[in-house]
């Protein structure tokens, strides 16, 4: 009995789905102004939805580009700190820290298209294990590259 009931439900569903377009067309034929209004309304809703989809896609691309720029700037800063430390260790035997402002001035313009990205660069670089954050006597933040320990034999 359950199988028969399910079969009857399926047949009614197929007949209903087949009748819906004809019913919609007959209602649209009887009320053309309302049909036009519904068509305009549905088209507008579709276009607004597509606008939101496009906006979301554009934001996603903008965020990906921003993240790529920040990553490039972080890599540049870490590379510069490492090279600076290597030069000082070769000449004096000890590393020398760099101030945050001097590093910011040295970052090429092509790496950060927006100055607001510098805060994200600071956050990522300062969280790196090889960077030691210190404060100078005038409360100026300075960074120094700490060479990673050699791997155990």
C-alpha positions as MATLAB code, in Angstrom:
seq = 'XXXXXXXXXXXXXXXXXXXXXXXXXXXXXXXXXXXXXXXXXXXXXXXXXXXXXXXXXXXXXXXXXXXXXXXXXXXXXXXXXXXXXXXXXXXXXXXXXXXXXXXXXXXXXXXXXXXXXXXXXXXXXXXXXXXXXXXXXXXXXXXXXXXXXXXXX';
ca = [
       0.000    0.000    0.000;
       2.832    2.399    0.752;
       4.344    1.790   -2.669;
       0.975    2.465   -4.306;
       0.523    5.643   -2.277;
       4.015    6.824   -3.260;
       3.270    6.052   -6.915;
       0.027    8.054   -6.765;
       1.852   10.984   -5.143;
       4.482   10.846   -7.858;
       1.843   10.794  -10.624;
       0.017   13.773   -9.075;
       3.311   15.656   -8.769;
       4.133   15.036  -12.439;
       0.667   16.184  -13.505;
       0.920   19.270  -11.299;
       4.355   20.195  -12.664;
       3.060   19.740  -16.207;
      -0.012   21.913  -15.503;
       1.815   24.802  -13.804;
       3.191   26.463  -16.980;
      -0.227   26.361  -18.659;
      -1.874   27.766  -15.564;
       0.687   30.578  -15.374;
       0.152   31.372  -19.055;
      -3.628   31.442  -18.649;
      -3.378   33.792  -15.658;
      -0.944   35.995  -17.582;
      -3.358   36.059  -20.522;
      -6.238   37.096  -18.257;
      -4.234   39.772  -16.374;
      -1.590   41.168  -18.760;
      -0.743   44.260  -16.660;
      -0.102   42.185  -13.558;
       1.911   39.684  -15.603;
       4.070   42.504  -16.927;
       4.533   43.849  -13.391;
       5.562   40.445  -12.074;
       7.966   40.042  -14.993;
       9.552   43.424  -14.293;
       9.723   42.639  -10.577;
      11.369   39.255  -11.144;
      13.805   40.745  -13.656;
      14.719   43.479  -11.186;
      15.215   40.956   -8.393;
      17.419   38.865  -10.672;
      19.522   41.889  -11.647;
      19.927   42.966   -8.010;
      21.006   39.433   -7.128;
      23.521   39.407   -9.988;
      24.825   42.767   -8.778;
      25.428   41.347   -5.314;
      27.132   38.281   -6.799;
      29.388   40.529   -8.893;
      30.159   42.733   -5.888;
      31.088   39.708   -3.788;
      33.347   38.445   -6.580;
      35.017   41.864   -6.933;
      35.605   42.048   -3.165;
      37.098   38.564   -3.156;
      39.501   39.486   -5.969;
      40.427   42.775   -4.252;
      41.134   40.934   -0.988;
      43.264   38.342   -2.796;
      45.310   41.092   -4.448;
      45.664   42.886   -1.121;
      46.836   39.687    0.585;
      49.341   39.062   -2.220;
      50.732   42.599   -1.836;
      50.997   42.201    1.931;
      52.742   38.828    1.532;
      55.219   40.329   -0.930;
      55.948   43.226    1.436;
      56.389   40.842    4.387;
      58.826   38.722    2.373;
      60.704   41.851    1.323;
      60.972   43.135    4.914;
      62.136   39.752    6.233;
      64.680   39.466    3.432;
      65.940   43.001    4.124;
      66.223   42.334    7.873;
      68.128   39.102    7.205;
      70.507   40.781    4.739;
      71.025   43.742    7.077;
      71.810   41.423    9.971;
      74.170   39.340    7.819;
      76.120   42.440    6.730;
      76.467   43.681   10.305;
      77.474   40.269   11.643;
      80.176   39.988    8.980;
      81.672   43.387    9.824;
      81.114   43.767   13.575;
      80.320   40.271   14.773;
      76.882   41.270   16.081;
      73.580   42.165   14.495;
      72.100   45.633   14.540;
      68.365   46.355   14.791;
      66.442   48.621   12.446;
      63.721   51.028   13.449;
      60.219   50.521   12.180;
      60.223   53.916   10.456;
      63.450   53.205    8.585;
      62.102   49.872    7.378;
      58.876   51.535    6.280;
      60.825   54.143    4.306;
      62.897   51.427    2.619;
      59.942   49.346    1.389;
      59.608   49.987   -2.360;
      56.409   51.708   -3.433;
      55.409   48.795   -5.669;
      54.945   46.487   -2.693;
      52.296   48.505   -0.871;
      49.756   50.254   -3.071;
      47.857   51.419   -0.005;
      49.484   52.828    3.126;
      46.864   51.146    5.318;
      48.441   47.770    4.497;
      51.503   48.655    6.567;
      49.687   47.682    9.783;
      49.097   44.168    8.419;
      52.755   43.933    7.368;
      53.866   45.003   10.860;
      51.605   42.403   12.444;
      52.858   39.552   10.281;
      56.536   40.448   10.501;
      56.432   40.955   14.266;
      54.864   37.493   14.681;
      57.712   35.839   12.783;
      59.950   33.656   14.963;
      63.138   35.122   13.494;
      62.243   38.742   14.300;
      62.969   40.172   17.721;
      60.854   43.204   18.656;
      62.530   45.615   21.021;
      62.039   49.177   22.138;
      64.775   51.784   22.038;
      65.365   54.378   24.759;
      62.972   56.812   23.074;
      60.187   54.171   23.010;
      60.764   53.629   19.317;
      60.061   50.084   18.184;
      63.033   48.360   16.573;
      63.336   44.976   14.911;
      66.300   42.675   14.705;
      66.731   39.490   12.727;
      67.532   36.510   14.932;
      69.148   33.724   12.908;
      67.330   30.431   13.394;
      69.297   27.824   15.327;
      71.097   25.260   13.210;
      69.265   21.969   12.824;
      70.404   19.204   15.171;
      72.832   16.710   13.658;
];
